[in-house]
Amino acid sequence: MCHRHRTAATHLEPTLINGRVYKVFSKS
């Protein structure tokens, strides 16, 4: 999803969807 710093393989990152913040699991 967000290509930032890959420190953890699976981490929770806040994502803005329709102006609301959702904490989603990003695996990569």
N, C-alpha and C positions, 0 to 999 in steps of 0.2 A: 504494500500500500504506500506508505510514506518512505521514501528512500533517504533516510537520514543516517544516523550512526547505528550500526548493527552491533550492539554490545551483547545482547542476549538473543538466543535463538527464538525463544518464545517470550514475548513481553506484552504487557498491557500498555497501549498508547491511546491517549485521548484523540478522538477524531471529530471534527466539526461536520455535522450533517444537518442541513437546513437550519443552521444557526443554533443547533443544539449539540452539546458535547456528549459523545458516546465513547465509552471505554471498550475498545475492541481488541481481540487477540490477534497479533500479527505474527504469523509464522513464516520465516524466511531466513 
